[in-house]
Amino acid sequence: MAVVFEAVDTVMKRTVAVKMLKDEIAKDEQSVKRFINESKAVSMLSHPNIVSIYDVSVKDSLKYIVMECVEGITLKNYMNKKGALSFKEIISYTEQILRALEHAHQKGIIHRDIKPQNIMLLKNGRIKVADFGIAKLPNAETVTMTDKAIGTVYYISPEQASGKPIDPRSDLYSLGVVMYEMAVGQLPFVADSPVSVALMQVSTQPRRPRDLNPAIPAGLEQIILSAMEKSPDRRLQSATQMLRHIAQIKANPNYVFRTRRPDQAAGAQNKAVSRPKRRQSHSMLPIIAGVTAAFMIVIGISGFYVFNALFSTDERTAHTIEIKSYIGDIYDDALIAQFKKTDYYRVDADYVFNAEYNENTIIGQDPAPGEKRKVLAGQQYCDLRFTVSRGVQTIELPDFTILEYRMVQNELRELGLKPVTTHEFNDTVKLGYVIKTEPSSGTELVAGDSVTLFVSKGPDIKYVSVPDFLGMTEEKAMSMLTSNDLSLGSVKYEPSDTVEKGKIISQSRTAYSEVPAGSTKIDFVVSSGSEG
């Protein structure tokens, strides 16, 4: 009997093991199918600012994606070398990243790992977004903090850090962090451990970028902070909307967006609904008491203001000031300190490139000269905002060698430079590609300067006409080859009843055809005489 029980137990164990194995196989199959489906969706992305995916495959336990090879450096490496980037670079790179995200989001793909390490910067200034390896479709499984594929903690959105559902706005938050880093040269949240950073992403407000880099335009700061709103509903809602904002500030760096007012209607309504009903009172005593109390309050407030008007000092009396002209003055620490001493002004500045004024020269102000403002020392200020010249905008000429010249022409125009093209023969550079530039790469230029592109016409090939060698002797043919800068190929001998022995029966190149000189070989068939 014990043997029977042991046999039954063994069969049951094997049955359970088989079922577990089937479950694991089913899970693996689902995982593989999910990987293939999501990867195929990603491979459908085709955009100049996205690294192309050519193939997706699963072989045994190996899953792989074949992607475009991009020659360049990561945006992270570039920032590590340069620090905070210029306004023009921030706008250019952000615009290209947004166009990539706009394309992906329209296809239903969320990147989930936008960070400078996944953004490639090419020599010509073009941006390519890479590593859609952890991208997901909107209806895919939610990412949690334990997921191996989670985005780098320094750039993830609050909903990613919390394990909540994500949508395209999560990518916009990560891009906001990247923009913050480009603008000020440092990350908004840094801590001793990844978990601490993740908690800061969820609950801590970043320091305002203009506190760290006052040269940042106010409008750019608004875009960064709007993209980094903790609540997705308060962020910029799409890559398309964010692109419109970028276009506005690109056209006018001094543009300031209207700030949104929080909607308090719902809260007020809730308070109104929750207010308990009071029992109606028919007594006049509460009304009389209320009127008396109100009368006493009015008397007290009136007395305070009368006393304050009679005995307060001149320092606490508001007075009117007329704004003088500061245009042409130098905006520096000395001028700022001068304003602080008055206790009447709060000053700020927007910096713009202007070739007509030296660096740090005030070229505009708001309020305008001659306007009047009421101020109260220490309490009511005149907000004075200056437009300050950053001087001539200089452009470091990139290395455009071995690039297609029409693309280079467009890049130069985008940089504000004028392309001038000249063509010349070159044995090593491909036809239509840039041999060199004048001035050379790395030269500091001013907007409007000209750059000469030396474009390859390919090798300088000379052509010669092939002589008619038929009927010539071998010696005569060799002499003709040499004089026409041609060379001898192969020679075959065949019997002939019509052509005299030692003379040429046929040639490999047609007589009088044009062929490249110096590199063309001619094959001959020579008569060996009659077979008889």
Buried (B, 14 or more C-beta within 10 A) or exposed (E): EEEEEEEEEEEEEEEEEEEEEEEEEEEEEEEEEBBBEBBEBBBEBEBEBBBBBEEBEBEEEEBEBEBEEBEBBBBBBBBEEEEBBBBBBBBBBBBBBBBBBBBBBEBEBBBBBBBBBBBBBBBBBBBBBBBBBBBBBEEBEEBEBEBEEBBBBBBBBBBBBBBBEBBBBBBBBBBBBBBBBBBBBBBBBEBEEBEBBBBBBBEBEBEEBBEBBEBBBBBBBBBBBBBBBBEBEEBBBBBBBBBEBBEBBBEEBBBBEEEEEEEEEEEEEEEEEEEEEEEEEEEEEEEEEEEEEEEEEEEEEEEEEEEEEEEEEEEEEEEEBEBEEBBEBEBEEEBEEEBEEEEBBEBEBBBBBBEEBEBBBBBBBBBEEEEEBEBBBEEEBBEBBBBBBBBBBBBEBBBBBBBBBEBBBEBBEEBBBEBEBEBEEBEEBEEEBBBBBEEEEEBEBEBEBEBBBBBBEBEEEEEBEBBEBBEBBBEBBBEBBEEBBBEBBEEEBEEBEEBEEBBBBBBBBEEEEEBEBEEBEBEBBBBBBEEE
